[in-house]
Amino acid sequence: MKTTLALLFGLSLIGTAVAQEKQAIVPEGMETTVEYYSYSPAVRAGDMVYLAGVVAGLPTDPETGEMIEATPENLDAAFDRAFIHIGEILTAAGADWDDVVDMTTYHTDMPIQIDTFLQVKNRYMKPPHTAWTAIDIDRLYPDTGITEIKITAYAPLGRE
């Protein structure tokens, strides 16, 4: 009996270890970007999903290639595109906005961006509110990047 219990207990631990291995999440269409930059848009480790930062960027002038000045309208569009992209990555990982537990944002101009960012964020993220840290920084990559959004989600494997 002890041998049987030990064997069953051992197999149970092996199954748990296999389920806890990390898995790269690469939504369809992002394969080339992943190969070029050598990163995963997200990694699932057990019940946790860690998203790489998604950069919201402003458009550039087609003639000069320079970034167009930020306005509430183009900030809204830039943030919305980033949140849509985050939603696609969450879906590919088997998660959604309700699973988000932590967000860190990096802003190149917090005073200009924060009000519009909050409006867009609140269209996607509903109460109970997630933990959130906002950081004002000097610059992002690419140069047209204005805000980077990093997300962590708790999305238990095997849930119904």
C-alpha positions as CSV (number, residue, x, y, z in Angstrom):
1,M,0.0,0.0,0.0
2,K,2.8,2.4,0.9
3,T,4.5,1.7,-2.5
4,T,1.2,2.4,-4.3
5,L,0.7,5.7,-2.5
6,A,4.3,6.7,-3.1
7,L,4.0,5.9,-6.8
8,L,0.7,7.7,-7.1
9,F,2.0,10.7,-5.2
10,G,5.1,10.7,-7.4
11,L,3.1,10.6,-10.6
12,S,1.0,13.5,-9.3
13,L,4.1,15.6,-8.7
14,I,5.4,14.8,-12.2
15,G,2.1,15.9,-13.8
16,T,2.2,19.2,-11.8
17,A,5.8,19.8,-12.9
18,V,4.9,19.3,-16.6
19,A,1.9,21.6,-16.3
20,Q,4.2,24.3,-14.7
21,E,6.7,24.4,-17.6
22,K,6.9,27.7,-19.3
23,Q,5.4,28.1,-22.8
24,A,6.0,30.9,-25.3
25,I,2.8,32.5,-26.5
26,V,3.1,33.8,-30.1
27,P,-0.1,35.0,-31.7
28,E,-0.6,34.3,-35.4
29,G,1.2,36.9,-37.5
30,M,3.9,37.7,-34.9
31,E,6.3,35.0,-35.9
32,T,8.6,37.2,-38.0
33,T,8.8,39.9,-35.2
34,V,9.6,37.2,-32.7
35,E,12.4,35.8,-34.9
36,Y,13.9,39.2,-35.6
37,Y,13.9,40.5,-32.0
38,S,14.3,37.1,-30.3
39,Y,11.5,37.5,-27.7
40,S,8.1,36.1,-26.9
41,P,5.1,38.4,-26.8
42,A,4.0,36.4,-23.7
43,V,5.1,33.5,-21.6
44,R,2.8,31.2,-19.7
45,A,4.3,29.7,-16.6
46,G,1.7,27.5,-14.9
47,D,-1.3,29.7,-14.1
48,M,0.5,33.0,-14.7
49,V,0.8,34.8,-18.1
50,Y,3.5,37.4,-18.5
51,L,3.2,39.7,-21.4
52,A,6.2,41.6,-22.9
53,G,5.7,45.3,-23.1
54,V,3.5,46.5,-26.0
55,V,4.5,49.9,-27.3
56,A,1.9,52.5,-28.3
57,G,3.3,54.7,-30.9
58,L,2.3,57.9,-32.7
59,P,2.1,58.0,-36.5
60,T,5.0,59.6,-38.5
61,D,4.8,62.2,-41.3
62,P,5.1,60.2,-44.6
63,E,7.3,62.9,-46.1
64,T,9.8,63.6,-43.3
65,G,9.5,60.3,-41.3
66,E,9.2,62.4,-38.1
67,M,6.7,61.6,-35.4
68,I,3.5,63.7,-35.5
69,E,2.8,65.8,-32.5
70,A,0.7,64.2,-29.8
71,T,-3.0,65.3,-29.6
72,P,-5.8,63.8,-27.6
73,E,-7.2,62.2,-30.8
74,N,-4.0,60.5,-32.0
75,L,-3.1,59.5,-28.4
76,D,-6.5,57.8,-28.1
77,A,-5.9,55.9,-31.3
78,A,-2.4,54.9,-30.4
79,F,-3.4,53.6,-26.9
80,D,-6.4,51.8,-28.4
81,R,-4.3,50.0,-30.9
82,A,-1.9,48.9,-28.1
83,F,-4.8,47.6,-25.9
84,I,-6.3,45.7,-28.9
85,H,-2.9,44.1,-29.4
86,I,-2.7,43.2,-25.8
87,G,-6.1,41.6,-25.9
88,E,-5.0,39.5,-28.9
89,I,-2.0,38.3,-26.9
90,L,-4.1,37.5,-23.8
91,T,-6.5,35.5,-26.0
92,A,-3.7,33.5,-27.5
93,A,-2.6,32.7,-24.0
94,G,-6.0,31.5,-22.9
95,A,-6.6,34.7,-20.8
96,D,-8.7,37.9,-21.0
97,W,-8.8,41.3,-19.5
98,D,-10.6,40.0,-16.3
99,D,-7.4,37.9,-15.6
100,V,-5.1,40.9,-15.5
101,V,-3.6,41.3,-12.0
102,D,-0.7,43.8,-12.7
103,M,0.1,46.5,-15.2
104,T,3.3,48.6,-15.5
105,T,3.3,51.5,-17.9
106,Y,6.2,53.6,-19.1
107,H,5.3,57.0,-20.4
108,T,7.6,59.4,-22.4
109,D,5.4,62.4,-21.4
110,M,3.2,61.6,-18.4
111,P,1.5,65.0,-18.1
112,I,0.3,65.0,-21.8
113,Q,-0.5,61.3,-21.9
114,I,-2.1,60.2,-18.6
115,D,-5.6,61.5,-19.0
116,T,-6.1,60.0,-22.4
117,F,-4.4,56.8,-21.3
118,L,-6.8,56.5,-18.3
119,Q,-9.8,56.9,-20.6
120,V,-8.6,54.1,-23.0
121,K,-7.5,51.8,-20.1
122,N,-10.9,52.1,-18.5
123,R,-12.6,51.0,-21.7
124,Y,-10.7,47.6,-21.4
125,M,-10.1,47.1,-17.7
126,K,-13.1,47.0,-15.4
127,P,-13.3,46.8,-11.6
128,P,-12.0,45.3,-9.5
129,H,-9.0,47.4,-10.6
130,T,-5.6,45.8,-11.2
131,A,-2.4,46.8,-9.5
132,W,-0.8,49.5,-11.7
133,T,2.5,51.3,-11.7
134,A,3.1,54.2,-14.1
135,I,6.6,55.4,-14.7
136,D,7.8,58.5,-16.6
137,I,10.8,57.8,-18.8
138,D,13.1,59.5,-21.3
139,R,12.4,57.4,-24.4
140,L,11.3,54.0,-25.9
141,Y,12.2,51.8,-28.7
142,P,11.1,52.4,-31.4
143,D,11.6,56.2,-31.5
144,T,7.9,56.6,-32.3
145,G,7.0,54.9,-29.1
146,I,5.2,57.0,-26.5
147,T,4.0,54.5,-23.9
148,E,4.9,50.9,-23.2
149,I,2.4,48.7,-21.4
150,K,3.5,45.5,-19.6
151,I,0.8,43.1,-18.3
152,T,0.7,40.1,-15.9
153,A,-2.4,37.9,-15.8
154,Y,-3.5,35.0,-13.5
155,A,-5.3,32.6,-15.8
156,P,-5.5,29.1,-14.2
157,L,-4.9,26.2,-16.6
158,G,-7.8,23.8,-17.2
159,R,-10.5,26.2,-16.0
160,E,-14.0,25.9,-17.5
